[in-house]
Amino acid sequence: MLTSKQRAQLRGLANGIDTIMQIGKDGVTESVIRQAQESIGVRELIKVRVLETAMLTPREACEQICAAIGAEPVQCIGTRFVMYKRNAEKPAIELVK
């Protein structure tokens, strides 16, 4: 579980990253979950966009993906959300205590 200071730190880091995934009208599928798992394993912090044609809100999509891959939701604003999952082998982001 992330503390508020850690979440604030991750939000600051997320400002500088690009959106790497999009969720469309099919919603959260197995391929979306697989892509999120691979991406978050490499980057630790990813930003995802939910298209307007999707039948679910960005918050719902974030909750579904986070539950499926064991990630932590960081931020959900507008059509985008940010997730974090620490890489156990090679952590790239050092969180504040």
N, C-alpha and C positions, 0 to 999 in steps of 0.2 A: 504494500500500500504506500502510495506517495504522500509525502507531507505537503503542506501548502508552499513551503519554500522550494522544495524540489519541483513541484508543479510549475511554479513561477519561473524557475531556472529553465525548465524544458520549454515553456511557452516562449521565452526569449530566444532560445536556440531554434525553435520552429519558425520564427519570423524569417530567417534566412534560407530556409530550404524550399525547394519547389514541390508542387503536388506531383506525386509519382503514380497514383492510381486513381481510377474513376469507377464509380458504380453507376450502372445504367438501369434500364427498365427491367432487367432480369433480377435485380437486387443482389443479395449476398449469396453467390453460388459457390460451389466447391472450388472452381478455378480462382475466384476472387480470394477465397480463404487461403488457397495454396500460394497465390502471388503475394498476399500480405505476409504470410509466414516466411517466405523466402526473403522478401524485402526487409522486414523488420529484423531478421536474423543477421543481415549484413549491416544495416544502418542504425539500428536500435530506435530511431525516431523517424516516423513517416507521417506524411500528410496525404489525406485522401479527400477526393471531391465526390459528392453525390450529385448526379445530374438531375435536372428538374423532371425528367421523364421517369425517374425511379418512383416506385410505389411506397417508399418508406422515407422517413426523415433521416437527416444525418445523424441525429442522436441514436435512433434505433439501429442504424447500420453500424455505428461505432460500438454499441453494446453487443451486437451479434458477433462482430469480428473479434472484439476483445475477449469475449467468452470462448470463442472457438480456438484462439491461438494463445491465450493466457497473457495478453498484453494489458497495459493500464491506459485508460483514456486520460488524455492530458487536457484537451481543449476542443470545444465544438462551437464554431462561429459560422453563421450563415449556412453555406452549402459545404463547408470543409470541416474536417476534424483531424486531430493529431493523436497518435498512439505511441506509446513507449514500451519497450520490453528490453530488459538488460541482457546483453550477450554474456553468458556465463564463462565462455572461453577467453574472449578478447573484448572486454568492455571498452568502448570508445568514448563514452560520456561518463565523467566522474560527477556524481550527484553530491550536493551539499548534505551535510549531516543534519 
